[in-house]
């Protein structure tokens, strides 16, 4: 067939010879909008090949990918469908090195443009990319006339339609991506090594592979709700700090997306994620906690890549409290749940006995530290430990109901809770650590268990009970039959009461004038 070196216009709906295309049910572009098709050309097992006029393509169950075009093409309008199947992808290198190509119009059925798709099309200046495109590969438009025209670059960045293609190497400090931007192309900022902060608008749906790779000064990059895809190595070797939130809208996190962020301390992963790549947070040496914003039952159904030891070792989950404006954060170890934190503003909170059939056995370190809204807390019977600082500085906490299985109350666990007036420690408790209830300035009523118990140094120092002179006899403070503290001014001999069953740590420390 004679090739006309003029204007190639590919009609958007036509019939191909049945020998080239197997029968495929009709589908729409929307049916395939969220499918990752950037790399599908390598999947030969499910594809059939076809061609028409100047185009070559592969057909998959989810749609058609354009794979090649005649080198004589000048102006191309890609059809939205072929034989009833939507054209959903422009494959890698599919139009590269076409020296005569001047314009390309991409239909809104297309959702991805592969690596180097239009690379080195030296005359290509007319480009239309619809908002339906969610992925643009590396160097997709490099070497085109549009790319090389300085007038198309604004404030050091190249946009095509509503897509950020590339940022110049000399962008530094802060950069605000244009409102309305739909996608950030692969490698878009990888040359902007002095970038320290980027503002991403809530219109963005995808952050491409290696988009910010190597931006070693980048500390601030809030990911907005609406982003669906975070590409491979998208934020690799940055300095994001101290915490990042991956919103619920994100479905996929690529391999090594946050690899080597040495300043990163905490991360929250949205409950909408379905795929987590390999080594996503590896080499993030300071990462202290990762929170998955859903329960561990859903986590167990995710597709998770290999070598995610850092993420898995710091992993916590969330559990929404029914009829309460809060959720519990918890970790799972050896089939037991430890409450490690909270979200929202808990007021009267009853911690459940179990979460998704996993028993709650511990309240973790600093779990409710500085929770000003909390007024009432009920500890489940199965919780054996309240760890260090668990309820420290809860300024409104007035009522604590301990569970019957509690054995251990950690240091500073209820320190500086000024609204707390009375406590009854259950019979099961065998250890109250140092400063556990210190500086609870209104705590005047304390009931200790009757069994053997270890009481740490200054466990009740600074409480109303401690400061009431009426509770001291012969310069010594008792709570029930437990000796808590001797005044450092005590002198001469002192006979400990015969009914004493426990002497607190350092009870006589500093009593220089005491004789034995």
Residue pairs with C-beta under 8 A, 6 or more apart in sequence:
3 54
3 70
3 72
4 72
5 72
5 74
5 100
6 74
7 74
7 75
8 53
8 54
8 70
8 72
8 73
8 74
8 75
8 76
9 75
9 76
9 77
10 52
10 53
10 54
10 55
10 76
10 77
10 78
10 79
11 79
12 77
12 79
12 80
12 81
12 107
13 79
13 81
14 52
14 79
14 82
14 83
15 83
16 50
16 52
16 82
16 83
20 48
20 49
20 50
20 51
21 48
21 50
21 59
21 82
21 83
22 48
22 59
24 59
24 61
24 83
24 84
24 85
25 84
26 84
26 85
27 62
27 63
27 84
27 85
27 86
28 86
28 109
29 63
29 80
29 81
29 86
29 87
29 88
29 108
29 109
29 110
29 111
29 132
31 62
31 86
32 62
32 63
32 86
32 88
32 111
33 111
33 132
33 134
34 111
34 228
34 251
35 62
35 63
35 88
35 111
36 112
36 135
36 229
36 252
37 60
37 62
37 63
37 65
37 88
37 89
37 111
37 112
37 135
38 89
38 92
38 112
38 114
38 115
38 135
38 137
39 92
39 114
40 47
40 58
40 60
40 65
40 89
40 91
41 47
41 58
41 65
41 67
41 91
41 92
41 114
43 60
46 60
46 61
47 58
47 59
47 60
47 65
48 58
48 59
49 56
49 57
49 58
49 59
50 56
50 57
50 58
50 59
50 82
51 57
52 82
53 70
54 69
54 70
54 72
54 73
54 76
55 66
55 68
55 69
55 70
55 78
56 66
56 67
56 68
56 69
57 64
57 65
57 66
57 67
57 82
57 87
58 64
58 65
58 67
58 91
59 82
59 85
62 88
63 85
63 86
63 87
63 88
63 89
63 109
64 81
64 82
64 85
64 86
64 87
64 88
64 89
65 87
65 88
65 89
65 90
65 91
66 78
66 87
66 89
66 90
66 91
66 94
67 91
67 94
68 94
69 76
69 94
69 95
69 98
69 101
71 97
71 98
71 99
71 100
72 100
73 95
73 98
73 100
73 101
74 100
74 101
74 102
74 103
75 101
75 102
75 103
75 104
75 126
76 95
76 101
76 103
76 104
76 105
77 105
78 87
78 90
78 104
78 105
78 106
78 107
78 110
79 87
79 107
80 86
80 87
80 107
80 108
80 109
81 87
81 109
86 109
87 107
87 109
87 110
88 109
88 110
88 111
88 112
89 110
89 111
89 112
89 113
89 114
90 106
90 110
90 112
90 113
90 114
90 117
91 114
91 117
92 114
92 115
92 116
92 117
92 137
93 114
93 115
93 116
93 117
93 119
94 114
94 117
95 101
95 104
95 117
95 118
95 121
96 116
96 117
96 118
96 119
96 120
96 121
97 119
97 120
97 121
98 118
98 121
98 124
99 121
99 122
99 123
100 123
101 118
101 121
101 123
101 124
102 123
102 124
102 125
102 126
103 124
103 125
103 126
103 127
104 118
104 124
104 126
104 127
104 128
105 128
106 113
106 128
106 129
106 130
106 133
107 130
108 130
108 131
108 132
109 132
110 130
110 132
110 133
111 132
111 133
111 134
111 135
112 133
112 134
112 135
112 136
112 137
113 129
113 133
113 135
113 136
113 137
113 140
114 137
114 140
115 137
115 138
115 139
115 140
115 186
116 137
116 138
116 139
116 140
116 142
117 137
117 140
117 141
118 124
118 127
118 140
118 141
118 144
119 139
119 140
119 141
119 142
119 143
120 142
120 143
120 144
121 143
121 144
121 145
122 143
122 144
122 145
123 145
124 141
124 144
124 145
124 146
125 144
125 145
125 146
125 149
126 146
127 141
127 144
127 146
127 160
127 161
128 161
129 136
129 160
129 161
129 162
129 163
130 161
131 161
131 162
131 182
133 163
133 182
133 183
134 182
134 183
134 205
134 206
134 228
134 229
135 183
135 206
135 208
135 229
135 231
136 163
136 165
136 183
136 185
136 186
136 208
137 185
137 186
137 208
137 209
138 185
138 186
138 187
138 208
138 209
138 210
139 187
140 165
140 185
140 186
141 147
141 160
141 165
142 166
146 152
146 160
147 158
147 165
147 166
152 158
152 159
153 168
155 175
156 167
156 168
156 170
156 171
156 175
157 164
157 166
157 167
157 168
157 171
157 175
157 177
157 178
158 164
158 165
158 166
158 167
159 165
159 178
159 181
162 180
162 181
162 182
162 183
162 203
163 181
163 182
163 183
163 185
164 177
164 178
164 181
164 183
164 184
164 185
164 188
165 185
165 188
166 185
166 187
166 188
166 191
167 175
167 188
167 189
167 191
167 192
167 195
168 191
168 192
169 191
169 192
169 193
170 192
170 194
171 189
171 192
171 194
171 195
172 192
172 194
172 195
172 196
173 194
173 195
173 196
173 197
174 196
174 197
174 198
174 199
175 192
175 195
175 197
175 198
175 199
176 198
176 199
177 184
177 198
177 199
177 200
177 201
177 204
178 201
179 201
179 203
180 201
180 203
181 201
181 203
181 204
182 203
182 204
182 205
182 206
183 204
183 205
183 206
183 208
184 200
184 204
184 206
184 207
184 208
184 211
185 208
185 211
186 208
186 209
186 210
186 211
186 231
187 208
187 209
187 210
187 211
187 213
188 208
188 211
188 212
189 195
189 198
189 211
189 212
189 215
190 210
190 211
190 212
190 213
190 214
190 215
192 215
193 214
193 215
193 216
193 217
194 217
195 212
195 215
195 217
195 218
196 217
196 218
196 219
196 220
197 218
197 219
197 220
197 221
198 212
198 218
198 220
198 221
199 222
200 207
200 221
200 222
200 223
200 224
200 227
201 224
202 224
202 225
202 226
203 226
204 224
204 226
204 227
205 226
205 227
205 228
205 229
206 227
206 228
206 229
206 230
206 231
207 223
207 227
207 229
207 230
207 231
207 234
208 231
208 234
209 231
209 232
209 233
209 234
209 254
210 231
210 232
210 233
210 234
210 236
211 231
211 234
211 235
212 218
212 221
212 234
212 235
212 236
212 238
213 233
213 234
213 235
213 236
213 237
214 236
214 237
214 238
215 235
215 237
215 238
216 237
216 238
216 239
217 239
218 235
218 238
218 239
218 240
219 238
219 239
219 240
219 241
219 263
220 240
221 235
221 238
221 240
221 244
222 244
222 245
223 230
223 244
223 245
223 246
223 247
223 250
224 247
225 247
225 248
225 249
226 247
226 249
227 247
227 249
227 250
228 249
228 250
228 251
228 252
229 250
229 251
229 252
229 254
230 246
230 250
230 252
230 253
230 254
230 257
231 254
231 257
232 254
232 255
232 256
232 257
232 277
233 254
233 255
233 256
233 257
233 259
234 254
234 257
234 258
235 257
235 258
235 261
236 256
236 257
236 258
236 259
236 260
236 261
237 259
237 260
237 261
238 258
238 261
239 261
239 262
239 263
240 258
240 261
240 263
240 264
241 261
241 263
241 264
241 265
242 263
242 264
242 265
242 266
243 264
243 265
243 266
243 267
243 268
244 258
244 264
244 266
244 267
244 268
245 267
245 268
245 270
246 253
246 267
246 268
246 269
246 270
246 273
247 270
247 272
248 270
248 271
248 272
248 293
249 270
249 272
250 270
250 272
250 273
251 272
251 273
251 274
251 275
252 273
252 274
252 275
252 277
253 269
253 273
253 275
253 276
253 277
253 280
254 277
254 280
255 277
255 278
255 279
255 280
255 305
256 277
256 278
256 279
256 280
256 282
257 277
257 280
258 264
258 267
258 280
258 281
258 284
259 279
259 280
259 281
259 282
259 283
259 284
260 282
260 283
260 284
261 281
261 284
262 283
262 284
262 285
262 286
263 286
264 281
264 284
264 286
264 287
265 286
265 287
265 288
265 289
266 287
266 288
266 289
266 290
266 291
267 281
267 287
267 289
267 290
267 291
268 290
268 291
268 293
269 276
269 290
269 291
269 292
269 293
270 293
271 292
271 293
271 294
271 298
271 318
273 302
274 302
274 303
275 302
275 303
276 302
276 303
276 304
276 305
276 308
276 311
277 305
278 305
278 306
278 307
278 308
279 305
279 306
279 307
279 308
280 305
280 308
280 311
281 287
281 290
281 308
281 310
281 311
282 307
282 308
282 309
282 310
283 310
284 310
287 310
287 314
288 314
289 314
289 316
289 340
289 341
290 311
290 314
290 315
290 316
291 316
291 317
291 318
291 329
291 341
292 299
292 315
292 316
292 317
292 318
293 318
294 317
294 318
295 317
295 318
295 319
295 355
295 356
296 317
296 332
296 355
296 356
296 358
297 356
299 315
299 317
315 331
316 329
316 330
316 331
316 340
316 341
317 329
317 330
317 331
317 332
318 327
318 328
318 329
318 330
318 343
319 327
319 328
319 330
319 352
319 355
319 356
320 326
320 327
321 327
321 328
321 346
321 349
324 344
324 346
324 347
324 349
325 344
325 345
325 346
326 342
326 343
326 344
326 345
326 346
326 349
327 342
327 343
327 344
328 339
328 341
328 342
328 351
328 355
329 339
329 340
329 341
329 342
329 343
329 367
330 337
330 338
330 339
330 340
330 355
330 360
331 337
331 338
331 340
331 364
332 358
335 358
335 359
336 358
336 359
336 360
336 361
336 362
337 354
337 355
337 358
337 359
337 360
337 361
337 362
338 360
338 361
338 362
338 363
338 364
339 351
339 360
339 362
339 363
339 364
339 367
340 364
340 365
340 367
341 364
341 366
341 367
341 368
342 367
342 368
342 371
345 373
346 368
346 371
346 373
346 374
347 373
347 374
347 375
347 376
348 375
348 376
349 374
349 376
349 377
349 378
350 378
351 360
351 363
351 377
351 378
351 379
351 380
351 383
352 360
352 380
353 359
353 360
353 380
353 381
353 382
354 360
354 382
359 382
360 380
360 382
360 383
361 382
361 383
361 384
361 385
362 383
362 384
362 385
362 386
362 387
363 379
363 383
363 385
363 386
363 387
363 390
363 391
364 387
364 390
365 387
365 388
365 389
365 390
365 410
366 388
366 389
366 390
366 392
367 387
367 390
367 391
368 374
368 377
368 390
368 391
368 394
369 389
369 390
369 391
369 392
369 393
369 394
370 392
370 393
370 394
371 391
371 394
371 397
372 394
372 395
372 396
373 396
374 391
374 394
374 396
374 397
375 396
375 397
375 398
375 399
375 419
376 397
376 398
376 399
376 400
376 401
377 391
377 397
377 399
377 400
377 401
378 401
378 403
379 386
379 400
379 401
379 402
379 403
379 406
380 403
381 403
381 404
381 405
382 403
382 405
383 403
383 405
383 406
384 405
384 406
384 407
384 408
385 406
385 407
385 408
385 410
386 406
386 408
386 409
386 410
386 413
387 410
387 413
388 410
388 411
388 412
388 413
388 433
389 410
389 411
389 412
389 413
389 415
390 410
390 413
390 414
391 397
391 400
391 413
391 414
391 417
392 412
392 413
392 414
392 415
392 416
392 417
393 415
393 416
393 417
394 414
394 417
395 416
395 417
395 418
395 419
396 419
397 414
397 417
397 419
397 420
398 419
398 420
398 421
399 420
400 414
400 420
400 423
402 423
402 424
402 425
402 426
402 429
403 426
404 426
404 428
405 428
406 426
406 428
406 429
407 428
407 429
407 430
407 431
408 429
408 430
408 431
408 433
409 425
409 429
409 431
409 432
409 433
409 436
410 433
410 436
411 433
411 434
411 435
411 436
411 456
412 434
412 435
412 436
412 438
413 433
413 436
413 437
414 420
414 423
414 436
414 437
414 440
415 435
415 436
415 437
415 438
415 439
415 440
416 438
416 439
416 440
417 437
417 440
417 443
418 439
418 440
418 441
418 442
419 442
420 437
420 440
420 442
420 443
421 442
421 443
421 444
421 445
421 464
422 443
422 444
422 445
422 446
422 447
423 437
423 443
423 445
423 446
423 447
424 447
425 432
425 446
425 447
425 448
425 449
426 449
427 449
427 450
427 451
428 449
429 449
429 453
430 451
430 452
430 453
430 454
431 453
431 454
431 456
432 453
432 454
432 455
432 456
432 459
433 456
433 459
434 456
434 457
434 458
434 459
434 505
435 456
435 457
435 458
435 459
435 461
436 456
436 459
436 460
437 443
437 446
437 459
437 460
437 463
438 458
438 459
438 460
438 461
438 462
438 463
439 461
439 462
439 463
440 462
440 463
440 464
441 462
441 463
441 464
442 464
443 460
443 463
443 464
443 465
444 463
444 464
444 465
444 468
445 465
446 460
446 463
446 465
446 479
447 480
448 479
448 480
448 482
452 501
452 502
453 482
453 501
453 502
454 502
454 505
455 482
455 484
455 502
455 503
455 504
455 505
456 504
456 505
457 504
457 505
457 506
457 509
458 485
458 506
459 484
459 504
460 466
460 479
460 484
461 485
465 471
465 479
466 477
466 484
466 485
471 477
471 478
472 487
474 490
474 494
475 486
475 487
475 489
475 490
475 494
476 483
476 485
476 486
476 487
476 490
476 494
477 483
477 484
477 485
477 486
478 484
478 497
478 500
481 497
481 499
481 500
481 501
481 502
482 500
482 501
482 502
482 503
482 504
483 496
483 497
483 500
483 502
483 503
483 504
483 507
484 504
484 507
485 504
485 507
486 494
486 507
486 508
486 511
486 514
487 511
488 509
488 510
488 511
488 512
489 513
490 508
490 511
490 513
490 514
491 513
491 514
491 515
492 513
492 514
492 515
493 514
493 515
493 516
494 514
496 503
508 514
